[in-house]
Amino acid sequence: MSDNPKISQADLARLRSEIENHIGRRISTPADFDFLSDRIRTATNEYVSTSTLMRIWGYMHDTGRSYSPSFFTLRILSNFIGYRDIRDFVKKKEIEAQSKIYSGKFIESSRLPANAIITLKWHPNRVCTLRHIADTLFEVTYSLNGRLQIGDHVECGGFTENAPVYFSRIYRNGVQDLTYVAGMATGVTIDID
């Protein structure tokens, strides 16, 4: 492997997610990036600038969606969460990716009342609001930066906090489309009204 290996966007998303889990909060505002930079410096005695962290999290778009941090930066971030370097992180994540247990509240779709509203949020800056119709069927009433569209009908058996959400069917304009996974890398947060 070269001295400066390329990291896939999926691996970078997993790294972001694990860092957020490590510090116990989502990173989404300038104050969050300052906080994370300070935490990294305190834990590792090494510095990653706020602007570099903003690029890694997609908060600054001056470098495009495929921003790839330096190996030096990736090593510091990996050290921060307990890995030797980015190679170690990717290797262990590939082994862990075969299966995973999620802890968090679980909501069974069929137990929700008709017209219950569920809002799902996941990285980076994606939001989807669903209105429960019946059993496992929902209507998309709001969608920001995701692939689901307002008016789509989707089927989902349940929702687990901080886990991906699997929509087994998408009905768009009366036609069954493909399946869809929201928050595959980072999981979703769930709000119910």
BELNOR-V338451 format. One record per residue. N is the residue number from 0. RES is the residue in one small letter. PHI is phi in radians with two decimals (* if undefined). Layout:
N|RES|PHI + N|RES|PHI
This chain:
0|m|* + 1|s|-1.21 + 2|d|-1.16 + 3|n|-2.24 + 4|p|-1.18 + 5|k|-1.34 + 6|i|-1.91 + 7|s|-1.23 + 8|q|-1.12 + 9|a|-1.17 + 10|d|-1.15 + 11|l|-1.13 + 12|a|-1.11 + 13|r|-1.12 + 14|l|-1.11 + 15|r|-1.01 + 16|s|-1.06 + 17|e|-1.18 + 18|i|-1.12 + 19|e|-1.08 + 20|n|-1.12 + 21|h|-1.09 + 22|i|-1.63 + 23|g|1.31 + 24|r|-2.79 + 25|r|-1.30 + 26|i|-1.89 + 27|s|-2.60 + 28|t|-2.18 + 29|p|-0.96 + 30|a|-1.11 + 31|d|-1.10 + 32|f|-1.20 + 33|d|-1.08 + 34|f|-1.01 + 35|l|-1.13 + 36|s|-1.02 + 37|d|-1.12 + 38|r|-1.09 + 39|i|-1.11 + 40|r|-1.09 + 41|t|-1.13 + 42|a|-1.37 + 43|t|-2.00 + 44|n|1.07 + 45|e|-2.25 + 46|y|-2.01 + 47|v|-2.16 + 48|s|-1.19 + 49|t|-1.02 + 50|s|-1.15 + 51|t|-1.13 + 52|l|-1.08 + 53|m|-1.08 + 54|r|-1.17 + 55|i|-1.10 + 56|w|-1.49 + 57|g|1.34 + 58|y|-1.30 + 59|m|-1.83 + 60|h|-1.82 + 61|d|-1.21 + 62|t|-1.92 + 63|g|1.51 + 64|r|-1.31 + 65|s|-1.81 + 66|y|-1.01 + 67|s|-2.19 + 68|p|-1.15 + 69|s|-1.19 + 70|f|-1.05 + 71|f|-1.02 + 72|t|-1.11 + 73|l|-1.11 + 74|r|-1.11 + 75|i|-1.09 + 76|l|-1.11 + 77|s|-1.15 + 78|n|-1.02 + 79|f|-0.99 + 80|i|-1.83 + 81|g|1.71 + 82|y|-1.87 + 83|r|-1.13 + 84|d|-2.84 + 85|i|-1.18 + 86|r|-1.09 + 87|d|-1.07 + 88|f|-1.04 + 89|v|-1.08 + 90|k|-1.05 + 91|k|-1.21 + 92|k|-1.20 + 93|e|-1.11 + 94|i|-1.17 + 95|e|-1.20 + 96|a|-1.15 + 97|q|-1.15 + 98|s|-2.83 + 99|k|-2.74 + 100|i|-1.83 + 101|y|-1.87 + 102|s|-1.99 + 103|g|2.63 + 104|k|-1.11 + 105|f|-2.05 + 106|i|-2.12 + 107|e|-1.46 + 108|s|-0.98 + 109|s|-1.14 + 110|r|-1.59 + 111|l|-1.36 + 112|p|-1.26 + 113|a|-1.01 + 114|n|1.25 + 115|a|-1.09 + 116|i|-1.88 + 117|i|-2.07 + 118|t|-1.93 + 119|l|-1.92 + 120|k|-2.30 + 121|w|-2.67 + 122|h|-1.39 + 123|p|-1.71 + 124|n|0.99 + 125|r|-1.92 + 126|v|-2.43 + 127|c|-2.48 + 128|t|-1.95 + 129|l|-2.09 + 130|r|-1.88 + 131|h|-1.28 + 132|i|-1.66 + 133|a|-3.00 + 134|d|0.87 + 135|t|-1.91 + 136|l|-1.75 + 137|f|-2.32 + 138|e|-1.96 + 139|v|-1.36 + 140|t|-1.86 + 141|y|-2.73 + 142|s|-2.58 + 143|l|-2.18 + 144|n|1.11 + 145|g|-1.99 + 146|r|-1.56 + 147|l|-1.25 + 148|q|-2.09 + 149|i|-0.98 + 150|g|1.69 + 151|d|-1.08 + 152|h|-1.90 + 153|v|-2.28 + 154|e|-1.95 + 155|c|-2.62 + 156|g|-1.33 + 157|g|3.14 + 158|f|-2.28 + 159|t|-2.09 + 160|e|-0.99 + 161|n|1.17 + 162|a|-2.11 + 163|p|-1.11 + 164|v|-1.92 + 165|y|-1.86 + 166|f|-1.70 + 167|s|-1.27 + 168|r|-2.56 + 169|i|-2.13 + 170|y|-1.92 + 171|r|-2.16 + 172|n|0.97 + 173|g|1.39 + 174|v|-2.00 + 175|q|-1.26 + 176|d|-1.78 + 177|l|-1.38 + 178|t|-1.45 + 179|y|-2.60 + 180|v|-2.10 + 181|a|-1.80 + 182|g|1.21 + 183|m|-1.02 + 184|a|-1.46 + 185|t|-2.00 + 186|g|1.36 + 187|v|-2.16 + 188|t|-1.79 + 189|i|-2.24 + 190|d|-2.17 + 191|i|-2.08 + 192|d|-1.96
